[in-house]
Amino acid sequence: MNARTDNPLNGRDNYLTPIRLTLAAVVAVWHAFAVTGAERFHEPAIAGLSPSYMAVNGFFILSGFLIASSLERRRALIPFGVSRLLRLYPALIALVVTGAILTLFIGGDGATGSWLYPLKSLVFMDSSGSYPGLFSDHPRIAWSIPLWTLRYEVIAYLIAPALFFLGLRGIRGAALIFAFFTVGFIVVQLCNCSPHAAIVQMFRLVAAFSLGGLIFALRDHIGFSFTRLAGALVLCALAWNTPAFEAAANLVLAWLLFRLGYAQGGPQALKKIPDWSYGLYIWHWPVFQLVWMAQPGIAPLAILALGMPVSLVISALSWRYIERPALNHKKTVSDWLTARVSPVFNGARALIFARSGV
C-alpha cells in the first residue's frame, strides 16, 4: 500500500528536531541536581514517572518512528546500518577522546575509574564509571551518565531491521512487536524472580521504540485528535498504580509529541533548528561535572545556569564539525560497502544453492 502523500506524517515538514532538543534539555535539568549528589531532591513525578524519565521514553518513541521511516524509505540493510553508525559513533568517539585527554591533565591518583571505560563506552557496555582518577572526589564520579541508554538504542537498531527484512513489517508486524515488548515490560515488573535491571530497561525502552514504529505503520489511519487523547487518559486512569500505567502514559506522551511535532501554522524558524539533541544529551553531564570541579558545592541551579549554555555551544560545534560532516558521507560509505559486500554475499548464496542442488 502506498503512503498518502497528503499526510503530514509522511513528510519531513515537522518540529521533531526542536522537540528532541527539548527532551534532551529536560534530562539535563534533572542531571544538574543529580550531578551534585542531591539525594534530598526528589524530581516531581506522577505514579513514579518523572519528567526526565518520560523524556527518555519520548526519545525512544520518536526514534522508533524515524527508524521505521528510514527502513521503509531505504529498504536496504547496508545504507541503514551505515546511517546509524555515522549517527552514533563520531560524536561518541569525540566524547571518549575528550575524556581521555582531560584525564591526562586533571586526573587524580587513579584510585577510581579505569582505562577500560572508553572501550566499554564504545561497545555500549557499562558507562556509569569514569577514567582513572577523573572526578574521583565528586559526588558522582561518572564521565557521562546518559550513555547508558545508547545500548538500548543499539538493541532497537538491531531488532528493527532484523524483523523488517524477515518480513515482519506493516501494521500487523508493528502491532505484534509493540504488543510483545509492552506485555514483556509489564510481565518483568510483575515477575517475582527479580529480573536484572538491564532486562527491565530493555523491555521498557524497546516498548517505547516499538510504539513509535507502530505509529509510523498506522500513520495513514490515525490522527491526534483530542478524542484520542481522552481515550489514552482513560487507559491511564484504568491502569493507575499498576505496571501497565507506564504503557498507557506512553500513549499520552506519544499524542503530545506528534500533536506538537506536526502542528500546523507554527513558527517556521523552529523547523530549521540544527539537530543538537544528541550532542546536548551526551555532553551536558561532563560539562556539569567540570562546573562542579571548578566550584565544589555549587548549587544545582547554578550548575544549570553555567553549564547549559556551554553544553549547547559544544552541541552546536559537535553538529557543525563532527556529526553533520559524518552524515554527509552516508551515501559514499554505503555505496563503497555495498560494492564489496554484495559480490561476497551473492557468491555465498550461489555456493549454498549449488551444494543443496537447488
Buried (B, 14 or more C-beta within 10 A) or exposed (E): EEBEEEEBBBEEEBBBBBBBBBBBBBBBBBBBBBBBEEEEEEEEEEEEBBBBBBBBBBBBBBBBBBBBBBBBEBEBBBBBBBBBBBBBBBBBBBBBEBBBEBBEEEBBEBEBBEEEBBEBBBEBBEBBBBBBBBBBEBBBBBBBBBBBBBBBBBBBBEBBBEBBBEEBBEBEBBBBBBEBBBBBBBEBBEEEEEBEEEEBBBBBBBBBBBBBBBBBBEBBEBEBEEEBBEBBBEBBEEBEEBBBBBBBBBBBBBBBBBBBBBBEEBEEEBBEEBBBBBBBBBBBBBBBBBBBBEEEEBEBEBBBEBBBEBBBBBBBBBBEEBBEEBBEEBEEBBEEBBEEEEEEEEEEEEEEEEEEEE
